[in-house]
Amino acid sequence: MTGFKNFILKGNLIEIATGLIMALAFASVVTTFTAWLTALLPDSTSEIFSNEANSFGAFLNAVVSFVIMGAVVYFFVVMPYTRAKEKFFPDEPAGTPADIALLEEIRDAIKARGGAV
C-alpha cells in the first residue's frame, strides 16, 4: 500500500490529470468561440450551417462551464492533493545545504589552526 501512496502523491499523476481535465474543458470554449465568430462572417453558406450552437449564448455557456469546472477541480482535487502531499511528504526544513555546511566547517577548522581564509 505504501508503494501506491508514493505513486499517487510523489509522481506527477495528479498534475497531469488536472491539466488534461482543464484542457478538455477549455477546448469546448475555443470550439464555441470559433463557431460564434465564423457565424458572424458574411458568407453565403452561413445561413446553411448556422444553428443554435453557433450563438453567443453557447459561447457564454462554455465559459461559465469552464469556470465551474475549474472551481470543482481546484476545491475537490487540487486542495486535498496538496494537503495530503504536505502531510505525507513534508518539505525539508529550510537551512544550510549539506555541502555549504561542510565548506563552513572546513573554513572554521582552517581558522582554528591559524591559517588565513
Biopython code that builds the backbone (N, CA, C, O; Angstrom):
import numpy as np
from Bio.PDB.StructureBuilder import StructureBuilder

atoms = [
    (1, "MET", "N", (0.817, -1.193, 0.000)),
    (1, "MET", "CA", (0.000, 0.000, 0.000)),
    (1, "MET", "C", (0.866, 1.263, 0.000)),
    (1, "MET", "O", (0.464, 2.296, -0.535)),
    (2, "THR", "N", (2.045, 1.175, 0.598)),
    (2, "THR", "CA", (2.943, 2.321, 0.624)),
    (2, "THR", "C", (3.411, 2.692, -0.774)),
    (2, "THR", "O", (3.535, 3.872, -1.103)),
    (3, "GLY", "N", (3.667, 1.689, -1.588)),
    (3, "GLY", "CA", (4.094, 1.956, -2.954)),
    (3, "GLY", "C", (3.040, 2.695, -3.748)),
    (3, "GLY", "O", (3.359, 3.597, -4.522)),
    (4, "PHE", "N", (1.773, 2.315, -3.560)),
    (4, "PHE", "CA", (0.685, 3.000, -4.262)),
    (4, "PHE", "C", (0.570, 4.447, -3.789)),
    (4, "PHE", "O", (0.363, 5.353, -4.596)),
    (5, "LYS", "N", (0.704, 4.661, -2.471)),
    (5, "LYS", "CA", (0.641, 6.019, -1.926)),
    (5, "LYS", "C", (1.768, 6.865, -2.504)),
    (5, "LYS", "O", (1.555, 8.024, -2.860)),
    (6, "ASN", "N", (2.960, 6.297, -2.598)),
    (6, "ASN", "CA", (4.084, 7.028, -3.193)),
    (6, "ASN", "C", (3.837, 7.327, -4.660)),
    (6, "ASN", "O", (4.167, 8.412, -5.138)),
    (7, "PHE", "N", (3.256, 6.370, -5.380)),
    (7, "PHE", "CA", (2.961, 6.558, -6.801)),
    (7, "PHE", "C", (1.971, 7.705, -6.997)),
    (7, "PHE", "O", (2.153, 8.535, -7.887)),
    (8, "ILE", "N", (0.939, 7.755, -6.182)),
    (8, "ILE", "CA", (-0.095, 8.777, -6.329)),
    (8, "ILE", "C", (0.412, 10.149, -5.892)),
    (8, "ILE", "O", (0.178, 11.145, -6.575)),
    (9, "LEU", "N", (1.105, 10.202, -4.756)),
    (9, "LEU", "CA", (1.450, 11.502, -4.188)),
    (9, "LEU", "C", (2.788, 12.060, -4.663)),
    (9, "LEU", "O", (2.952, 13.279, -4.729)),
    (10, "LYS", "N", (3.737, 11.206, -4.990)),
    (10, "LYS", "CA", (5.043, 11.719, -5.398)),
    (10, "LYS", "C", (5.139, 11.966, -6.891)),
    (10, "LYS", "O", (5.869, 12.858, -7.324)),
    (11, "GLY", "N", (4.430, 11.208, -7.669)),
    (11, "GLY", "CA", (4.502, 11.376, -9.111)),
    (11, "GLY", "C", (3.705, 12.574, -9.570)),
    (11, "GLY", "O", (3.061, 13.253, -8.770)),
    (12, "ASN", "N", (3.754, 12.825, -10.847)),
    (12, "ASN", "CA", (3.015, 13.946, -11.425)),
    (12, "ASN", "C", (1.654, 13.510, -11.943)),
    (12, "ASN", "O", (1.073, 14.182, -12.795)),
    (13, "LEU", "N", (1.144, 12.404, -11.447)),
    (13, "LEU", "CA", (-0.119, 11.855, -11.929)),
    (13, "LEU", "C", (-1.271, 12.839, -11.747)),
    (13, "LEU", "O", (-2.043, 13.063, -12.679)),
    (14, "ILE", "N", (-1.394, 13.417, -10.582)),
    (14, "ILE", "CA", (-2.495, 14.346, -10.312)),
    (14, "ILE", "C", (-2.351, 15.615, -11.142)),
    (14, "ILE", "O", (-3.340, 16.134, -11.660)),
    (15, "GLU", "N", (-1.129, 16.116, -11.271)),
    (15, "GLU", "CA", (-0.923, 17.333, -12.066)),
    (15, "GLU", "C", (-1.283, 17.106, -13.529)),
    (15, "GLU", "O", (-1.895, 17.964, -14.164)),
    (16, "ILE", "N", (-0.905, 15.959, -14.055)),
    (16, "ILE", "CA", (-1.205, 15.660, -15.456)),
    (16, "ILE", "C", (-2.714, 15.482, -15.655)),
    (16, "ILE", "O", (-3.277, 15.984, -16.628)),
    (17, "ALA", "N", (-3.361, 14.769, -14.738)),
    (17, "ALA", "CA", (-4.809, 14.554, -14.850)),
    (17, "ALA", "C", (-5.561, 15.877, -14.749)),
    (17, "ALA", "O", (-6.512, 16.107, -15.497)),
    (18, "THR", "N", (-5.147, 16.741, -13.837)),
    (18, "THR", "CA", (-5.790, 18.042, -13.690)),
    (18, "THR", "C", (-5.603, 18.885, -14.951)),
    (18, "THR", "O", (-6.541, 19.530, -15.418)),
    (19, "GLY", "N", (-4.406, 18.876, -15.489)),
    (19, "GLY", "CA", (-4.150, 19.620, -16.728)),
    (19, "GLY", "C", (-4.977, 19.106, -17.887)),
    (19, "GLY", "O", (-5.474, 19.894, -18.692)),
    (20, "LEU", "N", (-5.130, 17.799, -17.984)),
    (20, "LEU", "CA", (-5.927, 17.214, -19.063)),
    (20, "LEU", "C", (-7.401, 17.593, -18.925)),
    (20, "LEU", "O", (-8.050, 17.940, -19.912)),
    (21, "ILE", "N", (-7.925, 17.527, -17.709)),
    (21, "ILE", "CA", (-9.325, 17.898, -17.485)),
    (21, "ILE", "C", (-9.560, 19.349, -17.873)),
    (21, "ILE", "O", (-10.538, 19.659, -18.552)),
    (22, "MET", "N", (-8.674, 20.239, -17.449)),
    (22, "MET", "CA", (-8.850, 21.656, -17.754)),
    (22, "MET", "C", (-8.656, 21.939, -19.244)),
    (22, "MET", "O", (-9.330, 22.808, -19.798)),
    (23, "ALA", "N", (-7.749, 21.221, -19.893)),
    (23, "ALA", "CA", (-7.547, 21.401, -21.336)),
    (23, "ALA", "C", (-8.782, 20.972, -22.121)),
    (23, "ALA", "O", (-9.179, 21.642, -23.074)),
    (24, "LEU", "N", (-9.382, 19.866, -21.724)),
    (24, "LEU", "CA", (-10.586, 19.405, -22.411)),
    (24, "LEU", "C", (-11.751, 20.372, -22.185)),
    (24, "LEU", "O", (-12.551, 20.602, -23.092)),
    (25, "ALA", "N", (-11.847, 20.932, -20.992)),
    (25, "ALA", "CA", (-12.905, 21.906, -20.732)),
    (25, "ALA", "C", (-12.668, 23.179, -21.541)),
    (25, "ALA", "O", (-13.619, 23.790, -22.028)),
    (26, "PHE", "N", (-11.413, 23.579, -21.684)),
    (26, "PHE", "CA", (-11.101, 24.782, -22.453)),
    (26, "PHE", "C", (-11.312, 24.557, -23.948)),
    (26, "PHE", "O", (-11.580, 25.506, -24.685)),
    (27, "ALA", "N", (-11.193, 23.324, -24.396)),
    (27, "ALA", "CA", (-11.413, 23.024, -25.813)),
    (27, "ALA", "C", (-12.835, 23.367, -26.234)),
    (27, "ALA", "O", (-13.054, 23.844, -27.347)),
    (28, "SER", "N", (-13.802, 23.130, -25.355)),
    (28, "SER", "CA", (-15.182, 23.480, -25.711)),
    (28, "SER", "C", (-15.355, 25.000, -25.778)),
    (28, "SER", "O", (-16.152, 25.492, -26.577)),
    (29, "VAL", "N", (-14.627, 25.741, -24.958)),
    (29, "VAL", "CA", (-14.683, 27.209, -25.029)),
    (29, "VAL", "C", (-14.155, 27.673, -26.377)),
    (29, "VAL", "O", (-14.770, 28.523, -27.022)),
    (30, "VAL", "N", (-13.042, 27.134, -26.806)),
    (30, "VAL", "CA", (-12.451, 27.524, -28.089)),
    (30, "VAL", "C", (-13.369, 27.126, -29.246)),
    (30, "VAL", "O", (-13.559, 27.897, -30.187)),
    (31, "THR", "N", (-13.930, 25.936, -29.172)),
    (31, "THR", "CA", (-14.813, 25.463, -30.242)),
    (31, "THR", "C", (-16.038, 26.354, -30.392)),
    (31, "THR", "O", (-16.386, 26.749, -31.505)),
    (32, "THR", "N", (-16.698, 26.675, -29.273)),
    (32, "THR", "CA", (-17.895, 27.518, -29.367)),
    (32, "THR", "C", (-17.545, 28.946, -29.764)),
    (32, "THR", "O", (-18.328, 29.603, -30.450)),
    (33, "PHE", "N", (-16.378, 29.437, -29.343)),
    (33, "PHE", "CA", (-15.977, 30.784, -29.746)),
    (33, "PHE", "C", (-15.745, 30.857, -31.246)),
    (33, "PHE", "O", (-16.210, 31.787, -31.905)),
    (34, "THR", "N", (-15.029, 29.883, -31.784)),
    (34, "THR", "CA", (-14.777, 29.912, -33.230)),
    (34, "THR", "C", (-16.065, 29.704, -34.018)),
    (34, "THR", "O", (-16.227, 30.273, -35.097)),
    (35, "ALA", "N", (-16.985, 28.893, -33.490)),
    (35, "ALA", "CA", (-18.272, 28.718, -34.179)),
    (35, "ALA", "C", (-19.052, 30.020, -34.181)),
    (35, "ALA", "O", (-19.653, 30.379, -35.193)),
    (36, "TRP", "N", (-19.053, 30.728, -33.068)),
    (36, "TRP", "CA", (-19.754, 32.003, -32.986)),
    (36, "TRP", "C", (-19.089, 33.037, -33.885)),
    (36, "TRP", "O", (-19.769, 33.797, -34.574)),
    (37, "LEU", "N", (-17.756, 33.064, -33.875)),
    (37, "LEU", "CA", (-17.028, 34.045, -34.674)),
    (37, "LEU", "C", (-17.226, 33.799, -36.167)),
    (37, "LEU", "O", (-17.426, 34.745, -36.929)),
    (38, "THR", "N", (-17.174, 32.551, -36.588)),
    (38, "THR", "CA", (-17.371, 32.271, -38.007)),
    (38, "THR", "C", (-18.811, 32.488, -38.440)),
    (38, "THR", "O", (-19.076, 32.735, -39.616)),
    (39, "ALA", "N", (-19.747, 32.398, -37.496)),
    (39, "ALA", "CA", (-21.142, 32.681, -37.839)),
    (39, "ALA", "C", (-21.349, 34.167, -38.097)),
    (39, "ALA", "O", (-22.293, 34.548, -38.790)),
    (40, "LEU", "N", (-20.486, 35.003, -37.554)),
    (40, "LEU", "CA", (-20.605, 36.450, -37.772)),
    (40, "LEU", "C", (-20.070, 36.878, -39.129)),
    (40, "LEU", "O", (-20.443, 37.935, -39.637)),
    (41, "LEU", "N", (-19.198, 36.065, -39.721)),
    (41, "LEU", "CA", (-18.605, 36.426, -41.001)),
    (41, "LEU", "C", (-19.652, 36.367, -42.113)),
    (41, "LEU", "O", (-20.459, 35.438, -42.161)),
    (42, "PRO", "N", (-19.637, 37.358, -43.003)),
    (42, "PRO", "CA", (-20.610, 37.321, -44.109)),
    (42, "PRO", "C", (-20.224, 36.240, -45.116)),
    (42, "PRO", "O", (-19.124, 36.241, -45.670)),
    (43, "ASP", "N", (-21.135, 35.346, -45.329)),
    (43, "ASP", "CA", (-20.873, 34.247, -46.243)),
    (43, "ASP", "C", (-22.220, 33.738, -46.746)),
    (43, "ASP", "O", (-23.221, 33.782, -46.031)),
    (44, "SER", "N", (-22.229, 33.274, -47.938)),
    (44, "SER", "CA", (-23.485, 32.770, -48.488)),
    (44, "SER", "C", (-23.886, 31.446, -47.844)),
    (44, "SER", "O", (-25.066, 31.097, -47.824)),
    (45, "THR", "N", (-22.897, 30.700, -47.311)),
    (45, "THR", "CA", (-23.212, 29.408, -46.698)),
    (45, "THR", "C", (-23.461, 29.519, -45.201)),
    (45, "THR", "O", (-23.762, 28.517, -44.552)),
    (46, "SER", "N", (-23.340, 30.737, -44.632)),
    (46, "SER", "CA", (-23.519, 30.871, -43.185)),
    (46, "SER", "C", (-24.946, 30.554, -42.767)),
    (46, "SER", "O", (-25.170, 30.058, -41.663)),
    (47, "GLU", "N", (-25.913, 30.834, -43.630)),
    (47, "GLU", "CA", (-27.289, 30.519, -43.286)),
    (47, "GLU", "C", (-27.534, 29.019, -43.316)),
    (47, "GLU", "O", (-28.385, 28.516, -42.582)),
    (48, "ILE", "N", (-26.809, 28.308, -44.146)),
    (48, "ILE", "CA", (-26.988, 26.861, -44.229)),
    (48, "ILE", "C", (-26.469, 26.179, -42.971)),
    (48, "ILE", "O", (-27.093, 25.255, -42.449)),
    (49, "PHE", "N", (-25.329, 26.641, -42.496)),
    (49, "PHE", "CA", (-24.688, 25.969, -41.370)),
    (49, "PHE", "C", (-24.989, 26.615, -40.018)),
    (49, "PHE", "O", (-24.538, 26.105, -38.992)),
    (50, "SER", "N", (-25.725, 27.703, -39.986)),
    (50, "SER", "CA", (-25.982, 28.345, -38.696)),
    (50, "SER", "C", (-27.068, 27.576, -37.950)),
    (50, "SER", "O", (-28.057, 27.122, -38.525)),
    (51, "ASN", "N", (-26.842, 27.454, -36.667)),
    (51, "ASN", "CA", (-27.831, 26.832, -35.789)),
    (51, "ASN", "C", (-27.665, 27.429, -34.408)),
    (51, "ASN", "O", (-26.906, 28.384, -34.238)),
    (52, "GLU", "N", (-28.351, 26.893, -33.427)),
    (52, "GLU", "CA", (-28.287, 27.459, -32.086)),
    (52, "GLU", "C", (-26.922, 27.261, -31.440)),
    (52, "GLU", "O", (-26.561, 28.013, -30.535)),
    (53, "ALA", "N", (-26.158, 26.272, -31.880)),
    (53, "ALA", "CA", (-24.840, 26.018, -31.303)),
    (53, "ALA", "C", (-23.852, 27.117, -31.672)),
    (53, "ALA", "O", (-22.822, 27.271, -31.015)),
    (54, "ASN", "N", (-24.156, 27.882, -32.715)),
    (54, "ASN", "CA", (-23.250, 28.944, -33.146)),
    (54, "ASN", "C", (-23.589, 30.292, -32.511)),
    (54, "ASN", "O", (-23.082, 31.317, -32.966)),
    (55, "SER", "N", (-24.416, 30.324, -31.494)),
    (55, "SER", "CA", (-24.810, 31.587, -30.899)),
    (55, "SER", "C", (-23.817, 32.020, -29.825)),
    (55, "SER", "O", (-23.016, 31.228, -29.329)),
    (56, "PHE", "N", (-23.899, 33.294, -29.487)),
    (56, "PHE", "CA", (-23.051, 33.839, -28.433)),
    (56, "PHE", "C", (-23.414, 33.230, -27.083)),
    (56, "PHE", "O", (-22.558, 33.107, -26.207)),
    (57, "GLY", "N", (-24.658, 32.854, -26.913)),
    (57, "GLY", "CA", (-25.094, 32.211, -25.678)),
    (57, "GLY", "C", (-24.389, 30.886, -25.449)),
    (57, "GLY", "O", (-24.061, 30.543, -24.313)),
    (58, "ALA", "N", (-24.155, 30.146, -26.510)),
    (58, "ALA", "CA", (-23.427, 28.879, -26.379)),
    (58, "ALA", "C", (-21.991, 29.139, -25.938)),
    (58, "ALA", "O", (-21.430, 28.373, -25.153)),
    (59, "PHE", "N", (-21.399, 30.216, -26.441)),
    (59, "PHE", "CA", (-20.045, 30.580, -26.021)),
    (59, "PHE", "C", (-20.013, 30.953, -24.543)),
    (59, "PHE", "O", (-19.135, 30.503, -23.808)),
    (60, "LEU", "N", (-20.968, 31.777, -24.104)),
    (60, "LEU", "CA", (-21.022, 32.144, -22.690)),
    (60, "LEU", "C", (-21.269, 30.925, -21.812)),
    (60, "LEU", "O", (-20.705, 30.817, -20.723)),
    (61, "ASN", "N", (-22.104, 30.014, -22.279)),
    (61, "ASN", "CA", (-22.352, 28.782, -21.540)),
    (61, "ASN", "C", (-21.062, 27.979, -21.387)),
    (61, "ASN", "O", (-20.800, 27.427, -20.318)),
    (62, "ALA", "N", (-20.265, 27.911, -22.435)),
    (62, "ALA", "CA", (-18.998, 27.179, -22.369)),
    (62, "ALA", "C", (-18.022, 27.850, -21.414)),
    (62, "ALA", "O", (-17.297, 27.164, -20.693)),
    (63, "VAL", "N", (-17.992, 29.181, -21.397)),
    (63, "VAL", "CA", (-17.096, 29.905, -20.485)),
    (63, "VAL", "C", (-17.515, 29.663, -19.033)),
    (63, "VAL", "O", (-16.668, 29.396, -18.181)),
    (64, "VAL", "N", (-18.803, 29.753, -18.753)),
    (64, "VAL", "CA", (-19.290, 29.514, -17.389)),
    (64, "VAL", "C", (-19.018, 28.069, -16.974)),
    (64, "VAL", "O", (-18.624, 27.813, -15.836)),
    (65, "SER", "N", (-19.223, 27.137, -17.880)),
    (65, "SER", "CA", (-18.935, 25.731, -17.580)),
    (65, "SER", "C", (-17.460, 25.519, -17.285)),
    (65, "SER", "O", (-17.105, 24.743, -16.398)),
    (66, "PHE", "N", (-16.604, 26.206, -18.025)),
    (66, "PHE", "CA", (-15.164, 26.107, -17.798)),
    (66, "PHE", "C", (-14.785, 26.633, -16.414)),
    (66, "PHE", "O", (-13.987, 26.015, -15.710)),
    (67, "VAL", "N", (-15.354, 27.769, -16.027)),
    (67, "VAL", "CA", (-15.056, 28.351, -14.719)),
    (67, "VAL", "C", (-15.556, 27.441, -13.598)),
    (67, "VAL", "O", (-14.864, 27.246, -12.599)),
    (68, "ILE", "N", (-16.750, 26.888, -13.763)),
    (68, "ILE", "CA", (-17.287, 25.970, -12.749)),
    (68, "ILE", "C", (-16.425, 24.712, -12.671)),
    (68, "ILE", "O", (-16.131, 24.230, -11.577)),
    (69, "MET", "N", (-16.025, 24.186, -13.806)),
    (69, "MET", "CA", (-15.161, 23.002, -13.824)),
    (69, "MET", "C", (-13.829, 23.301, -13.141)),
    (69, "MET", "O", (-13.314, 22.471, -12.391)),
    (70, "GLY", "N", (-13.276, 24.473, -13.395)),
    (70, "GLY", "CA", (-12.029, 24.858, -12.743)),
    (70, "GLY", "C", (-12.178, 24.941, -11.235)),
    (70, "GLY", "O", (-11.289, 24.508, -10.502)),
    (71, "ALA", "N", (-13.297, 25.494, -10.758)),
    (71, "ALA", "CA", (-13.528, 25.587, -9.312)),
    (71, "ALA", "C", (-13.687, 24.205, -8.695)),
    (71, "ALA", "O", (-13.144, 23.940, -7.622)),
    (72, "VAL", "N", (-14.419, 23.333, -9.355)),
    (72, "VAL", "CA", (-14.620, 21.977, -8.837)),
    (72, "VAL", "C", (-13.294, 21.226, -8.780)),
    (72, "VAL", "O", (-12.990, 20.581, -7.776)),
    (73, "VAL", "N", (-12.517, 21.303, -9.833)),
    (73, "VAL", "CA", (-11.224, 20.617, -9.857)),
    (73, "VAL", "C", (-10.304, 21.178, -8.783)),
    (73, "VAL", "O", (-9.602, 20.421, -8.113)),
    (74, "TYR", "N", (-10.300, 22.493, -8.612)),
    (74, "TYR", "CA", (-9.421, 23.095, -7.614)),
    (74, "TYR", "C", (-9.812, 22.682, -6.194)),
    (74, "TYR", "O", (-8.967, 22.243, -5.414)),
    (75, "PHE", "N", (-11.101, 22.826, -5.865)),
    (75, "PHE", "CA", (-11.523, 22.579, -4.491)),
    (75, "PHE", "C", (-11.640, 21.097, -4.137)),
    (75, "PHE", "O", (-11.483, 20.734, -2.971)),
    (76, "PHE", "N", (-11.911, 20.231, -5.121)),
    (76, "PHE", "CA", (-12.106, 18.822, -4.808)),
    (76, "PHE", "C", (-10.946, 17.922, -5.217)),
    (76, "PHE", "O", (-10.920, 16.750, -4.842)),
    (77, "VAL", "N", (-9.990, 18.442, -5.976)),
    (77, "VAL", "CA", (-8.834, 17.625, -6.363)),
    (77, "VAL", "C", (-7.530, 18.274, -5.913)),
    (77, "VAL", "O", (-6.742, 17.650, -5.203)),
    (78, "VAL", "N", (-7.298, 19.508, -6.315)),
    (78, "VAL", "CA", (-6.002, 20.145, -6.071)),
    (78, "VAL", "C", (-5.772, 20.420, -4.585)),
    (78, "VAL", "O", (-4.708, 20.092, -4.059)),
    (79, "MET", "N", (-6.740, 21.010, -3.906)),
    (79, "MET", "CA", (-6.539, 21.325, -2.486)),
    (79, "MET", "C", (-6.347, 20.070, -1.634)),
    (79, "MET", "O", (-5.404, 20.032, -0.844)),
    (80, "PRO", "N", (-7.203, 19.027, -1.755)),
    (80, "PRO", "CA", (-6.954, 17.818, -0.956)),
    (80, "PRO", "C", (-5.622, 17.152, -1.317)),
    (80, "PRO", "O", (-4.931, 16.636, -0.438)),
    (81, "TYR", "N", (-5.261, 17.159, -2.591)),
    (81, "TYR", "CA", (-3.983, 16.567, -3.007)),
    (81, "TYR", "C", (-2.815, 17.318, -2.381)),
    (81, "TYR", "O", (-1.858, 16.700, -1.914)),
    (82, "THR", "N", (-2.888, 18.651, -2.367)),
    (82, "THR", "CA", (-1.809, 19.447, -1.794)),
    (82, "THR", "C", (-1.684, 19.182, -0.297)),
    (82, "THR", "O", (-0.576, 19.047, 0.223)),
    (83, "ARG", "N", (-2.826, 19.108, 0.397)),
    (83, "ARG", "CA", (-2.783, 18.828, 1.838)),
    (83, "ARG", "C", (-2.223, 17.439, 2.116)),
    (83, "ARG", "O", (-1.420, 17.272, 3.034)),
    (84, "ALA", "N", (-2.632, 16.446, 1.342)),
    (84, "ALA", "CA", (-2.136, 15.080, 1.541)),
    (84, "ALA", "C", (-0.647, 15.000, 1.235)),
    (84, "ALA", "O", (0.099, 14.320, 1.940)),
    (85, "LYS", "N", (-0.219, 15.681, 0.206)),
    (85, "LYS", "CA", (1.204, 15.668, -0.151)),
    (85, "LYS", "C", (2.050, 16.311, 0.943)),
    (85, "LYS", "O", (3.126, 15.810, 1.271)),
    (86, "GLU", "N", (1.569, 17.423, 1.512)),
    (86, "GLU", "CA", (2.298, 18.069, 2.604)),
    (86, "GLU", "C", (2.303, 17.206, 3.864)),
    (86, "GLU", "O", (3.271, 17.219, 4.625)),
    (87, "LYS", "N", (1.227, 16.460, 4.083)),
    (87, "LYS", "CA", (1.135, 15.620, 5.273)),
    (87, "LYS", "C", (2.067, 14.418, 5.186)),
    (87, "LYS", "O", (2.785, 14.119, 6.140)),
    (88, "PHE", "N", (2.061, 13.728, 4.047)),
    (88, "PHE", "CA", (2.835, 12.503, 3.914)),
    (88, "PHE", "C", (4.273, 12.745, 3.462)),
    (88, "PHE", "O", (5.163, 11.957, 3.785)),
    (89, "PHE", "N", (4.505, 13.815, 2.727)),
    (89, "PHE", "CA", (5.844, 14.131, 2.228)),
    (89, "PHE", "C", (6.153, 15.599, 2.503)),
    (89, "PHE", "O", (6.149, 16.415, 1.580)),
    (90, "PRO", "N", (6.422, 15.945, 3.768)),
    (90, "PRO", "CA", (6.671, 17.359, 4.081)),
    (90, "PRO", "C", (7.968, 17.839, 3.443)),
    (90, "PRO", "O", (8.895, 17.067, 3.199)),
    (91, "ASP", "N", (7.997, 19.138, 3.182)),
    (91, "ASP", "CA", (9.205, 19.743, 2.624)),
    (91, "ASP", "C", (10.314, 19.700, 3.672)),
    (91, "ASP", "O", (10.061, 19.763, 4.875)),
    (92, "GLU", "N", (11.532, 19.591, 3.187)),
    (92, "GLU", "CA", (12.657, 19.603, 4.110)),
    (92, "GLU", "C", (12.764, 20.983, 4.741)),
    (92, "GLU", "O", (12.520, 21.993, 4.081)),
    (93, "PRO", "N", (13.131, 21.028, 6.028)),
    (93, "PRO", "CA", (13.224, 22.339, 6.678)),
    (93, "PRO", "C", (14.299, 23.198, 6.021)),
    (93, "PRO", "O", (15.343, 22.715, 5.583)),
    (94, "ALA", "N", (13.998, 24.479, 5.975)),
    (94, "ALA", "CA", (14.949, 25.405, 5.366)),
    (94, "ALA", "C", (16.185, 25.504, 6.251)),
    (94, "ALA", "O", (16.081, 25.599, 7.474)),
    (95, "GLY", "N", (17.301, 25.482, 5.647)),
    (95, "GLY", "CA", (18.546, 25.557, 6.386)),
    (95, "GLY", "C", (19.711, 25.573, 5.416)),
    (95, "GLY", "O", (19.538, 25.716, 4.205)),
    (96, "THR", "N", (20.879, 25.425, 5.965)),
    (96, "THR", "CA", (22.073, 25.428, 5.137)),
    (96, "THR", "C", (22.211, 24.073, 4.452)),
    (96, "THR", "O", (22.144, 23.042, 5.121)),
    (97, "PRO", "N", (22.400, 24.051, 3.146)),
    (97, "PRO", "CA", (22.609, 22.778, 2.461)),
    (97, "PRO", "C", (23.852, 22.068, 2.996)),
    (97, "PRO", "O", (24.760, 22.702, 3.533)),
    (98, "ALA", "N", (23.878, 20.758, 2.844)),
    (98, "ALA", "CA", (24.953, 19.949, 3.410)),
    (98, "ALA", "C", (26.325, 20.354, 2.859)),
    (98, "ALA", "O", (27.298, 20.408, 3.610)),
    (99, "ASP", "N", (26.409, 20.637, 1.565)),
    (99, "ASP", "CA", (27.715, 20.995, 1.001)),
    (99, "ASP", "C", (28.215, 22.338, 1.525)),
    (99, "ASP", "O", (29.414, 22.508, 1.748)),
    (100, "ILE", "N", (27.313, 23.287, 1.722)),
    (100, "ILE", "CA", (27.700, 24.585, 2.269)),
    (100, "ILE", "C", (28.126, 24.436, 3.730)),
    (100, "ILE", "O", (29.099, 25.050, 4.166)),
    (101, "ALA", "N", (27.388, 23.615, 4.480)),
    (101, "ALA", "CA", (27.754, 23.391, 5.882)),
    (101, "ALA", "C", (29.137, 22.761, 5.979)),
    (101, "ALA", "O", (29.924, 23.123, 6.853)),
    (102, "LEU", "N", (29.437, 21.823, 5.090)),
    (102, "LEU", "CA", (30.752, 21.187, 5.095)),
    (102, "LEU", "C", (31.849, 22.200, 4.782)),
    (102, "LEU", "O", (32.899, 22.191, 5.425)),
    (103, "LEU", "N", (31.620, 23.063, 3.812)),
    (103, "LEU", "CA", (32.598, 24.096, 3.484)),
    (103, "LEU", "C", (32.804, 25.064, 4.649)),
    (103, "LEU", "O", (33.923, 25.514, 4.893)),
    (104, "GLU", "N", (31.722, 25.386, 5.370)),
    (104, "GLU", "CA", (31.863, 26.257, 6.533)),
    (104, "GLU", "C", (32.682, 25.581, 7.629)),
    (104, "GLU", "O", (33.478, 26.236, 8.301)),
    (105, "GLU", "N", (32.492, 24.275, 7.814)),
    (105, "GLU", "CA", (33.287, 23.542, 8.804)),
    (105, "GLU", "C", (34.768, 23.549, 8.428)),
    (105, "GLU", "O", (35.629, 23.724, 9.290)),
    (106, "ILE", "N", (35.059, 23.362, 7.162)),
    (106, "ILE", "CA", (36.452, 23.391, 6.697)),
    (106, "ILE", "C", (37.049, 24.774, 6.938)),
    (106, "ILE", "O", (38.177, 24.886, 7.418)),
    (107, "ARG", "N", (36.307, 25.817, 6.612)),
    (107, "ARG", "CA", (36.769, 27.183, 6.837)),
    (107, "ARG", "C", (37.068, 27.428, 8.316)),
    (107, "ARG", "O", (38.103, 27.992, 8.669)),
    (108, "ASP", "N", (36.142, 26.993, 9.172)),
    (108, "ASP", "CA", (36.339, 27.195, 10.605)),
    (108, "ASP", "C", (37.538, 26.401, 11.121)),
    (108, "ASP", "O", (38.258, 26.873, 12.001)),
    (109, "ALA", "N", (37.760, 25.193, 10.580)),
    (109, "ALA", "CA", (38.916, 24.393, 11.001)),
    (109, "ALA", "C", (40.222, 25.063, 10.576)),
    (109, "ALA", "O", (41.201, 25.037, 11.323)),
    (110, "ILE", "N", (40.247, 25.655, 9.401)),
    (110, "ILE", "CA", (41.444, 26.357, 8.927)),
    (110, "ILE", "C", (41.702, 27.579, 9.805)),
    (110, "ILE", "O", (42.847, 27.859, 10.159)),
    (111, "LYS", "N", (40.639, 28.307, 10.156)),
    (111, "LYS", "CA", (40.773, 29.476, 11.047)),
    (111, "LYS", "C", (41.318, 29.051, 12.406)),
    (111, "LYS", "O", (42.167, 29.734, 12.979)),
    (112, "ALA", "N", (40.829, 27.921, 12.923)),
    (112, "ALA", "CA", (41.248, 27.453, 14.246)),
    (112, "ALA", "C", (42.730, 27.080, 14.261)),
    (112, "ALA", "O", (43.386, 27.214, 15.294)),
    (113, "ARG", "N", (43.263, 26.616, 13.136)),
    (113, "ARG", "CA", (44.677, 26.259, 13.051)),
    (113, "ARG", "C", (45.561, 27.474, 12.830)),
    (113, "ARG", "O", (46.788, 27.368, 12.837)),
    (114, "GLY", "N", (44.944, 28.614, 12.637)),
    (114, "GLY", "CA", (45.721, 29.837, 12.481)),
    (114, "GLY", "C", (46.000, 30.185, 11.041)),
    (114, "GLY", "O", (46.825, 31.060, 10.776)),
    (115, "GLY", "N", (45.360, 29.550, 10.125)),
    (115, "GLY", "CA", (45.559, 29.842, 8.705)),
    (115, "GLY", "C", (44.713, 31.008, 8.253)),
    (115, "GLY", "O", (43.745, 31.375, 8.920)),
    (116, "ALA", "N", (45.064, 31.587, 7.141)),
    (116, "ALA", "CA", (44.301, 32.690, 6.574)),
    (116, "ALA", "C", (43.199, 32.125, 5.685)),
    (116, "ALA", "O", (43.383, 31.131, 4.984)),
    (117, "VAL", "N", (42.076, 32.776, 5.737)),
    (117, "VAL", "CA", (40.954, 32.331, 4.905)),
    (117, "VAL", "C", (40.697, 33.328, 3.816)),
    (117, "VAL", "O", (39.791, 33.137, 3.006)),
]
sb = StructureBuilder()
sb.init_structure("model")
sb.init_model(0)
sb.init_chain("A")
sb.init_seg("    ")
for serial, (resi, resn, name, xyz) in enumerate(atoms, 1):
    if name == "N":
        sb.init_residue(resn, " ", resi, " ")
    sb.init_atom(name, np.array(xyz, "f"), 0.0, 1.0, " ", f" {name:<3s}", serial, name[0])
structure = sb.get_structure()
